[in-house]
Structure formats: structure tokens, C-alpha cells
Amino acid sequence: MGDHNAILQRLDVSHINDEIETFYNVDSFRNTDAWKDAPVFLALKSKVSTENIRHLTREEVLSGNYPKDEFRLVGRVNSANIPEGGEPKLLGNITINDPETDIMAVNGEISLSTGIISGVTPTNTGRETSGEALPYHVLLFKRNGCLNCSPNDKGAMLLNCGSPHLEVKMSDVEEPKTDGLLKQIIAKLDNLGKKTHEPEEVKPMEKEIITKELSVELGNITAERDALKSQIGELIAEKEQVRKDSEWGLLLNALPAAWKETETETRAEFESNPAAFAVKLVTFTNTIPPVKKAIGNTACGCSNAEETILKLIAETEKTTGYKIQ
């Protein structure tokens, strides 16, 4: 068994269908779910150069009454989709469960054509699909193997054909109990790890993995940013605390003794509103009787306290914009 990606049909272009130019409108193919489980047949006569091949009829497919010497059921369509961007096209994934056909596909020897049923409307040059186009089979045939082994849609093809030119003898296929089948299995296993020739787009699973990786990376960056913000905040807070401790150390020496007894509450009052505290301190200081300076070179400690208060008032006025009288 092998899975093969394919271009099932080019869309919004004209194809010759029953010798009539037919425009395949992309809107007729929007129901891509209709392609799931569509049967895939191999045209056996395409391996004989003197034979012509034909599509199965819808009745033959639905009833299962088709000539077994002309057609072999070899697989199913797994899914189909119309990708965004680029030339409109119907892409599909096909599972081929017939060993001979699968190896022909790997060797690039298979072409395909689609069998659909659709309404049509006349145009100036021919006709156009209208309504919903429904598939009833996909036909595989040996490319250039017979007189008319070429699809109407030259863009319809199998894509991931693996490594080319695998040599397979018919006896290898027709005698499944011999070494031939073992050779096929080994060849297919050998090709699993090899790069195909298909210019594939990013698959949904790969997109999911990429999205998860980007999400993890973004989470790491966000965590690092938050950690830096936290460190910066701690440094700012530390610097601010040093400033507050320095200011309070200067002021503490100038405070009345009674105020120092409740230092925690006094400091909280000062830090919550320095301007109001300075006014309160000045007012309190002005009620203290003036002290004469001592004779000699040593000044009274009160004069140092006064200088400290005046300095604090000046700094407070500069910081807050209030003029303290």
C-alpha cells in the first residue's frame, strides 16, 4: 500500500470534454468532502500500445458490473482540498493498495483522469460546469502506454512518486509467494526515508508543531521580560529606600525627643506627606523659647538642629513645589 498526493483537476480553466470545450468553474468543486472514498481504477488496456482506453460509466461504477479485463479497482481517494493561493486546483490524497500499480506510480509511469458528473450551461465558446460537480471515480493508466493514454487535463498528475526507475518484473507481481514480493517490500521500505520530488507545502501537522515551538519560545521570552521587570522594580525600590533612609537620618537628629519615642509612626507621617510634616515641625519649633549661644567656639546643639530643619524645608519645597512659611 502507498499514499500518493495528486493534482486531481486544474480549475477555472477550460478542458476538452467529450470533444467540447468545457470550463471547470472552481465553485462547482467546493464540496471537497464528496471525493472521500471515491474508487480508483487502473485501465488495464493502457499497458497495450495497440489498445484505446475509456472511462468507466457511472452506472458501471455504482453497480460494480464493469469489465474485469479492462479495469482493476486499485485504491481509494482519502481526501481532497482546494488550497488557498496560486492557480486554482483540486488536490487529493490517494491510497493505492495494488502492489503492481503502486510500484508503477513510484516509478512515475502513471497518469490520471477524473470521472465527474455535473450540470453545464452553454457559453460563447462551449459550456461551463454549473451546480455541484460530483466524482464517481479516478482512472489511472500507464502514461504514454497506448494510443490515447493522455488525460484531457494536462495538469492532473500524481506528485510524490518516490525514487524513479525501480525495476519490477511481471513475475514478481504475479507470483506473490516468491522472492519478487520480498523485493517489492524491501524496495518500498528503502524509499520511505528518501526525499520525494514533490515541492510540498507545509503539512497541517508540521504547522501545529511550528506553532507549539513558537508558543514555547514566546513564553520563554515573556518570562525573561517579566523577570527583568521584576529585577528593575527591586533596584528602583532599593534606591528609593536608601533615599528615604538618608532623609530620615538627617531629620531624626532635629526631632523633639517626644517625637522620637514614636519613631515608626512619626516616620510614616513624614513619608506620607513631607510638606505637611515640615509645616508641623516648623510650627512646633517656633514655640520653643530661643536659646542663647554659648560663649566660645562651641555652638549649642539647637543651632545644628535648626540648620537641619531649614535644609529639609528647602529640599521639601523643591520636591513638592509648596512654599513653607
N, C-alpha and C positions, 0 to 999 in steps of 0.2 A: 504494500500500500504506500502511496505517496500523495502528499498535498502539493498542489501547484497553484500559484497565483496566475491570473489571466486577465487580459482585456477582453471582456465578452462582447462589447459593442462600442464603437465610437458614436457619439450622439450630436445632435444639432448639425448633422451633415447629411448629404444625400447618398443613398446606395442604390444599386440596380437590383431590384427585387422583382422576380417574375418578369424580367426584361422591361420593367417600368422604373423610372427614376423616382425613388421614394425618400422623402425627407424624414429622418428619425428624430422627432421632436423630443427633447430631453424630458419635458413634463410627462410624456407618456410612460416614462420608465422610473418615475419617482417611487413606485411601490417595489422597493428592492427586496422586501420580505418574500415576494412571490417567487423568487428564484431559489429559495431554500429547498433542498431535496429534489430539484429538477434533475431528471435522469440524464446521464451522459453515455452516449453510444459511440462505438468505433465503427466506421464504414469499412467493412472487410474488403470490399471490391477496390478500395483505394490502393491496395497493395499490388494490384494487377494493372499494368500500364495500358492495356487494351480496353479496359472497362471504364464506363462512366458511373458516377455515383449520384445519388439523390438524397434529399432529406426524407426522414420518416414523416408520415402524415400524423396529424393529431389523433386520429382515430386509432392508428396502429399503436401509438404510444399508450393511450388510455386503456386500450383493450389488452395490450400485451401480445397481440397477434401480428407480429412483424416477421419478415423472412429471416430466419436464423443464419442463413448462408450469406446474407447481406449486412446484417447488423449484429453487434455484440454489446450487451449492457456492461459497461466497464467502470462506472462510478456515479457519483452524485455531486451536485453543487452544494457546498456548505453554506456559503453566504455571498452576498453581493452588496455593493455600495457605489454611490456616485460621489467621488471626492470633491472637496471644495478647491477652487482654483484650477488654472490650467485649462486645456481643451476638454470639454465635457466628454466623459467616458464612463461606461459601466464596468467596474472592476468586480472580479469574483474570485472565490477560492474553491478549487475543485479537488476532490479526493478520487484518485484512480486506484481501484483495488484489483485490477487485472495486471499481472506481472509483465506480460509482453508489452501492453500499451504503456505501462508506467516507464519501462526502460526506453521505449521509443520517444516518450516525452522528455526524458532526461537527456537523450541524445539529440534533441532538437529536431526530431523527424515528424512532429505532429503539428497540424494546423487545426483550427476550429471554426465552426459556424454555429449560429444560434437559430433555433426554431421558435418563432413567436406568433401569437395571434393578436391582431389589433384592428381597431377601426381606422379607416382612412378617409380623408377629404381631398377632393381634386384641387390642384394648384395649376399655375400657368405652365409649369414645366413637367408636371406629372401628378404626384399625390403626396400627402403628408399624413403621418400617424396621428390619430386623434383618440381621445379617451385613454384607457389603460392598456398598455401592451403587456400581455401575459406570456411567459415562456412555457413551452411544453417539452423541450429537450435541448441538449447541446450535442452537436455532432463533431466528432474527431475523425480526422482522416490523415493518411500519410501524405505529407506535403510533397507536391510535385510527383506523386506516385502514379497518377493516372491522367486521363485526358482533361478532365475538368476539376482536378484537385486543387482548387484555389478559392478561398472564401470571397463572397461579394464585398465584404468589409475587409480591406487590406490591413486595417489596424487591429483586427481581432487576432489574438495570439496567446499562447502560453508564455509566461515570463520566466519563472525560476526553473530553468531546465537542467541545472546542475552542470557537472563536467561533461563536455561533449565527447562523442566518438567512442562510447562503450561498445565493445564488440560482443554481440549476442548471437549465438546460433539458434536456429529454429528448433533444433533438437533439445536445446537447453530449456526452452519454454514448453515444448510439447511433452517432455518426459520429466515431470516434477519430482520423481523419486531418484533421479540420477544426480551426478555432481553438478549438472547445469544449474539447478535451482540453488545449490550452495554457492556457486559462483555469483549468481544474481544477488543473493543476500549479502555476500561479502562486498560486492561492488557498491551496493546501496549503502551499507554501513560505512564504507570508506568515504562516500560522498557526503555523509551527514555533517562532517566537520569542515568541509570545504566551502569557500566563499562562492556564492552564486553570481551570475552576471546581471542580475536584476538590480536596477537603481532604485532600491526600495525606499519608501518613505518611513519615518519613524513609526513603529507599531504602537498601538494603544498601551500595551504592557510596558514598553520602553518609556513612553510618555509618563506613565504612572511612576516608574522608578525615578526618572529625572525629577518629577515634581516632588517626590518624597525627599530626594537628596537636596534639592533647593530649599525645601521647607526646613530640613535639619540645619543646613548652613545658615539660613536666615535666623533660625532660633539661636544658633551659637553667636552670631553677630549681635543679636538683640541682647543676649545675656552679657556679652562683653561690654556693650554700651551701657547697660544698666549698672554693671559693676564699677565702671569708670565714673558714672554719675554719682554713685554712692561714695566712692573714694573722694571725689571732688567736694561733695557735700560735707564729708567728715573733715577735710582740710579747712574748708571755709568756716565750719563751726568751731574748729580748734583755734583758728586765727582770731575769730570773734571773741572766744572765751578768754584768750590771752589779753586782748584789748580791754575787755571788761574787768579782768583781774587787776590790770595795771591801773586803770582809772579808779577802781575801788580802793586799791592800796594807797593811792595819793590822798583820796578823800578821807580814808579811815582815821588818819592822824589828826584831822581837823574836826572830827565829830565830837560833840559833847559826850562826856563819859556815860551819861544815862542812855544815850542812843546806842553806844557800843554794846551795852548789855543785851540788847535785842538785835544783834548784828544781822542775823538771817533775814528778819522782817524788814529791817532798815535798808539792807542792800536790795531786797526785792522791790521796795518802794522807789529807791533811786533808779534802778534799771528799768522799771515800768514807765517812769516819767521823769527823766533827768531835769527838765526845766522846772517843773513844779517842786521837785525836791530841792533844787538850788534856791528857789524863792523862799521855801520854808526854812532852809538853813540860814540864809542871809537875815531873814526876819528874826530868827531865834538869836543869832549872833549880835544883832543890833540891840537886843535887850540886855546884853551883858555889859556891866559898867566898864568904862575904859581902864586899861591897866597902864600904869606908868612904866616907862622903860627903866631898867636898872642902870646904875652908874657903872661905867666901864665898857669893855669891849663885848661883853656877852649880852645878847638881847633876850628878852622874855620869850618863852615858847609861844605865847599868844600871837606875837607878830608873825611867826612862821606859819601858824595856822591860818592867819588872815591872808597871807600870800597864797597859800594853797587854795583857799576858798575863791579868791579873786581869779586865780588861774583856771579853776574848774568852771567858774561862771563864764569866763571868756570862751573856753572850749565849748561849753554848752550853748552859748549864744551863736557861736559859729556853726555848730552842728544842727541846731533846731531852728535857727532863724528868729528866735524870741529874744527880745531885749529885756534883760533883767535889771530892774531899778533897785 
